[in-house]
């Protein structure tokens, strides 16, 4: 089966020295690169490193997606990653999700 918008080797290589789940922090489980907003883009901004156990329970709520997007962009910027055109396009298309507060109870109602 061919995946739509799989992460590129370059994107996967960004994770080479990451050894724990960004959600639960465990390092004793297999890790997977999760497409935060589905396979709509292979931008690293759409990637979240997660263990197989956490991946099984991803709920895809807007609040959860927003949390993952915010954590990913902070991590990428902390590594010195320079945004590319695919990243800027992805960000512009999904910028509302980057601004949703974790405490906003209406987050799921704001989805565009």
Residue, then its C-alpha position, 0 to 999 in steps of 0.5 A: x500500500x502506498x501512503x498519501x504524503x508519507x514523511x520524507x527521509x529528510x523529515x524522518x531523519x530529524x527524529x534520529x536522536x529522539x528516543x522518547x514519546x513526546x506525549x507520555x515521555x516513555x522510551x521503552x516502546x516503539x516510536x512512530x511519526x504520527x501525521x497530526x492532521x492526517x496525511x494532508x502534508x508531509x511537512x515536519x510541522x505535521x509530524x509528532x513523535x509518539x509511541x505505539x501505545x499513545x498512537x493507538x488512543x489518539x483522538x484527533x480532537x482539535x484541542x489535541x491536534x493543536x497541542x501536537x502542532x504547537x509542541x512540534x513547531x517549538x521542537x523544530x525551532x529549538x533544533x534550528x530547523x529552517x522552515x521550507x515552502x511546504x512548511x509555510x504553506x502548511x502553517x498558513x493553511x492551519x494557522x488557526x490550530x496553532x492559536x488555540x489555547x490548551x484551556x479553551x473549552x470551545x476549541x473543537x467548535x472552532x475547526x474550520 
